């Protein structure tokens, strides 16, 4: 049974050996000329300001969670839509419930003001620890 996986193992082995070989050759043959400017932290072409341990706003995390939820929705809905005509009514109603629950969640978060980045109008409060 494992003989079916031999090509996969061979491919993984070749990829690992090639990656190590190319990184080693790059380190050996490539120039290494560090300077103060090259070793400086780079963030979007701007000089870093402040400490690296500053806290992000809770709104950033809420928007990120919404993005993940609706990205996952696409992952579930697209294959269902492709095979829609081959499925029965039960899968239709299951997907309808799935979409309605996500829509209710979107309406809830919009009413909470997650996409309103004017912080004086946001209805949630970040807790201090």
Rosetta blueprint (number, residue, H / E / L):
1 X L
2 X H
3 X H
4 X H
5 X H
6 X H
7 X H
8 X H
9 X H
10 X H
11 X H
12 X H
13 X H
14 X H
15 X H
16 X H
17 X H
18 X H
19 X H
20 X H
21 X H
22 X H
23 X H
24 X H
25 X H
26 X H
27 X H
28 X H
29 X H
30 X L
31 X L
32 X L
33 X L
34 X L
35 X L
36 X H
37 X H
38 X H
39 X H
40 X L
41 X L
42 X L
43 X E
44 X L
45 X L
46 X E
47 X L
48 X L
49 X L
50 X L
51 X L
52 X L
53 X L
54 X L
55 X L
56 X L
57 X L
58 X H
59 X H
60 X H
61 X H
62 X H
63 X H
64 X H
65 X H
66 X H
67 X H
68 X H
69 X H
70 X H
71 X H
72 X H
73 X H
74 X H
75 X H
76 X H
77 X H
78 X H
79 X H
80 X H
81 X H
82 X H
83 X L
84 X H
85 X H
86 X H
87 X L
88 X L
89 X H
90 X H
91 X H
92 X H
93 X H
94 X H
95 X H
96 X H
97 X H
98 X H
99 X H
100 X H
101 X H
102 X H
103 X H
104 X H
105 X H
106 X H
107 X H
108 X H
109 X H
110 X H
111 X H
112 X H
113 X L
114 X L
115 X L
116 X L
117 X L
118 X L
119 X H
120 X H
121 X H
122 X L
123 X L
124 X L
125 X L
126 X L
127 X L
128 X L
129 X L
